[in-house]
Amino acid sequence: MASDLSPVLECRGISKFFPGAIALDAVDLALYPGEVHALLGENGAGKSTLIKCLTGAYRRDGGSIILENEEISPQSTQDSQKFGIGTVYQEVNLLPNMTVAENLFLGRQPTRRGLISQKRMLEMSRELLAEFGLSIDPSEPLSTYSVAIQQVVAIARAVELSGKVLILDEPTASLDRDEVELLFSVIEKLKARGLAIVFITHFLDQVFEISDRATVLRNGRLIGTRTLANTTQTEIITLMLGRQLEDRIQDRAPAETGDTLLEIRNLGRRGMIEPFDLTIRKGEVVGLAGLLGSGRTETANLIFGAVQADQGEVLLEGQKIALRSPREAVSQRFAMCPEDRKSDGIVGDLSVRENIVLALQARQGWFRPLPKSKVNELAEAYVKALDIRLASLDMPIRLLSGGNQQKALLARWLATNPSFLILDEPTRGIDVGAHAEIIALIERLREDGMALLVASSELEELVAYSNRVIVLRDRQQVSELKGDEITTTNIVRAIADDPLAEAV
Amino acid sequence: MIRSTHWPLLVTIATFVLAYTLCAYQYPAMLSTRVLANLLTDNAFLGIAAVGMTFVILSGGIDLSVGSVIAFTGVFLAVILRDTSIHPLFAFVLVLVITVSFGASMGAMIHYLEMPPFIVTLAGMFLARGAAYVLSTDSVPITHEFYDTLQSLYWKAPSGGRFRLTGIIMLLTFAAAVVVAHRTRFGQNIYAIGGGLSTARLMGVPLARTTIGIYATSGGLAGLAGIVFSLYTSAGYSLATVGVELDAIAAVVIGGTLLTGGSGFVAGTFFGILIMGLIQTFIVFDGTLSSWWTKIVIGGLLFGFILLQKGLTWATTLRKKPATEFAAQS
């Protein structure tokens, strides 16, 4: 990376406000030609907002974007492309029904006497793809190629159209290792050509592998920019998670717990999560730690049957059980509160009461309705027990605050009296008071002998209630912390340390 | 290797060849150029309308107004030639202007008001049919010497088949449409919109221009089909060609175009038309079968082709090429 050059693109004090929230608070970003610049931060940190301001998808509320010493204000993606800023997203924005060549040249096809010359188009496509180290038949439809190839085609198109700045938004999220190599070889070639590349990903290993510098955002604020050669993963993770990572001695439940409830052997799914073993006892909280995309949610979904495993088995109290769907999981008295309440959890227009009894009713079967008195009794009991604040049980659940929605969701699953409860990010997006209450509730459930699996990005929270913490990275279980080992520092270390590096 | 996208087209052609062979086996007379010439003449108006429908369906839309527009065109021509003394050629130009702008305004509504094509063209269907009724509720005969001249134009094949002007117009329409679909930016943009509207927008396809162009083309071709139909019947009748849009859709689907848009060929529609005409001809030759058997066979064929399309989509997703194979090559 050459620091004596002037930046090709410079953002100064970019701000973006949404009603009731500051999405970006005076963020600076400088991109130099020939550098790969990683943009890092957990969900909601403002990465995509910043990108959208850059590409004209959002109009910024403050700050300036300077491209080669000239201030620009792109109004649309098209517009930013003309300025020289191209973007490639995780889900490829090309047309699967058209051929590779047609995708590369759509809107600027080579013509002869007013008609498109297919022959020339194919030739030009082959040449263009060869520059990216790809020798594929451009007359085949795009959909016949893997996502990695499609990514490279998308990059080729973006670079052809813009050619100064290339933004890659989670390009590797659905690629396997070999495909990532292919993509990285392309990125290296572009770097050599002097493009400035913004690389957004959740995989820190990849950041250190390919990037020169990294900018970390948190809660819409710029936390810092680091040259990666002079920094460690631990430092970057600390910046991202943003805690004063001091160890605190927690008085937590002793490590000895009840009988084994659930034994998972070699459960996994290709391309999603590496096979893992996991034993969960009654009266135990197992925490799942890891960065976003490390496989936390995937683990939870697999155990609940929301996604089918393609290998491995699950034993419940010594008996082998099938988990092909959430329905089967529920019938084994499993329960799960998903990460995204709005899309996977609450039914917004149904009343709080109906939402609470939903899972219990589903398990009973819809032809044996719960008696109305029972429904009221249950709903009232849980509203009281969990201190859900509402005006009436009949109000639509979407009118409740985030914390109260989360508690109502918990009530829904607690009403089914589960023996095993999976919580995915139980405290995301809720206020501090509700936060503490949910943690207290988790501890109470544990004392009552329930087995819990909690996935969370809040390390302190995991430290507070977990008997054991499983650390995931790159879709693999890398470490298990027990008893006094469970400290935020140890978790961060486990997330950051590369086990491969130790082996070498 | 044959490309997966070409499979539906090949199956359509194979179906046609097989069906023709079976027909010819039973009735050797069906091999004559006379049958072939009549196949083209009898289906000329449907074929022309189906070309427009192919563009519409390729873009992921639907045009239900086609049959009504054909009937309106016929009645309009009959009435204007009866009541005024303008030359038929001028009347043709006039009616094409009307139908193109009719299609264009439907396209504009679909694009700017973001309405589903189904509803907009359904409204168009009632409007055009109603306009035909307003002009005349009776069948109006067309008697003009220019019509007689046009109708007498034909090329006589050695064994007696008469290839009439209308059939030639259909063939020219198909030829032009193939060029437009594959060799112009407009054609490529149609495929792009059919592949995904929002993606097409992101890739810089001019949506407004293309959408309006697609429905204007379909309207204009329905107008041309109406002119051909009036040459075929020498009359204009507001109750004619009811449900022709559905026949056109059937021909397009049998021709291997995906109803969801983005995949298919104009040439496929041509063979779709021939297959449908062939069934009709076979029933005429047989003489004992009810003509409703046409509908039953077409229904069966449609089911078959829908299953085929599903199967092909499924097969292509199964054999995606791995990236590593290519990484190794590079």
HADDOCK unambig.tbl for C-alpha pairs under 7 A between the chains (distance, minus, plus):
assign (segid A and resid 78 and name CA) (segid B and resid 204 and name CA) 6.76 0.50 0.50
assign (segid A and resid 93 and name CA) (segid B and resid 199 and name CA) 5.67 0.50 0.50
assign (segid A and resid 94 and name CA) (segid B and resid 199 and name CA) 6.27 0.50 0.50
assign (segid A and resid 95 and name CA) (segid B and resid 192 and name CA) 6.55 0.50 0.50
assign (segid A and resid 95 and name CA) (segid B and resid 195 and name CA) 5.52 0.50 0.50
assign (segid A and resid 95 and name CA) (segid B and resid 196 and name CA) 6.67 0.50 0.50
assign (segid A and resid 95 and name CA) (segid B and resid 199 and name CA) 6.85 0.50 0.50
assign (segid A and resid 96 and name CA) (segid B and resid 195 and name CA) 6.71 0.50 0.50
assign (segid A and resid 97 and name CA) (segid B and resid 195 and name CA) 5.62 0.50 0.50
assign (segid A and resid 97 and name CA) (segid B and resid 262 and name CA) 5.94 0.50 0.50
assign (segid A and resid 97 and name CA) (segid B and resid 263 and name CA) 6.34 0.50 0.50
assign (segid A and resid 107 and name CA) (segid B and resid 185 and name CA) 6.80 0.50 0.50
assign (segid A and resid 107 and name CA) (segid B and resid 204 and name CA) 6.93 0.50 0.50
assign (segid A and resid 107 and name CA) (segid B and resid 205 and name CA) 6.68 0.50 0.50
assign (segid A and resid 115 and name CA) (segid B and resid 183 and name CA) 5.20 0.50 0.50
assign (segid A and resid 115 and name CA) (segid B and resid 184 and name CA) 5.52 0.50 0.50
assign (segid A and resid 116 and name CA) (segid B and resid 183 and name CA) 4.63 0.50 0.50
assign (segid A and resid 116 and name CA) (segid B and resid 184 and name CA) 5.63 0.50 0.50
assign (segid A and resid 133 and name CA) (segid B and resid 330 and name CA) 5.04 0.50 0.50
assign (segid A and resid 134 and name CA) (segid B and resid 326 and name CA) 6.56 0.50 0.50
assign (segid A and resid 134 and name CA) (segid B and resid 327 and name CA) 6.94 0.50 0.50
assign (segid A and resid 134 and name CA) (segid B and resid 330 and name CA) 5.56 0.50 0.50
assign (segid A and resid 135 and name CA) (segid B and resid 326 and name CA) 6.62 0.50 0.50
assign (segid A and resid 135 and name CA) (segid B and resid 329 and name CA) 6.98 0.50 0.50
assign (segid A and resid 135 and name CA) (segid B and resid 330 and name CA) 6.12 0.50 0.50
assign (segid A and resid 140 and name CA) (segid B and resid 3 and name CA) 6.89 0.50 0.50
assign (segid A and resid 144 and name CA) (segid B and resid 316 and name CA) 6.61 0.50 0.50
assign (segid A and resid 144 and name CA) (segid B and resid 320 and name CA) 5.00 0.50 0.50
assign (segid A and resid 144 and name CA) (segid B and resid 321 and name CA) 6.18 0.50 0.50
assign (segid A and resid 145 and name CA) (segid B and resid 320 and name CA) 5.42 0.50 0.50
assign (segid A and resid 145 and name CA) (segid B and resid 321 and name CA) 4.95 0.50 0.50
assign (segid A and resid 145 and name CA) (segid B and resid 322 and name CA) 6.91 0.50 0.50
assign (segid A and resid 146 and name CA) (segid B and resid 320 and name CA) 5.89 0.50 0.50
assign (segid A and resid 146 and name CA) (segid B and resid 321 and name CA) 5.70 0.50 0.50
assign (segid A and resid 146 and name CA) (segid B and resid 322 and name CA) 5.55 0.50 0.50
assign (segid A and resid 146 and name CA) (segid B and resid 323 and name CA) 5.82 0.50 0.50
assign (segid A and resid 148 and name CA) (segid B and resid 323 and name CA) 6.14 0.50 0.50
assign (segid A and resid 149 and name CA) (segid B and resid 323 and name CA) 5.91 0.50 0.50
assign (segid A and resid 178 and name CA) (segid B and resid 324 and name CA) 6.09 0.50 0.50
assign (segid A and resid 179 and name CA) (segid B and resid 323 and name CA) 6.13 0.50 0.50
assign (segid A and resid 179 and name CA) (segid B and resid 324 and name CA) 6.27 0.50 0.50
assign (segid A and resid 182 and name CA) (segid B and resid 327 and name CA) 6.00 0.50 0.50
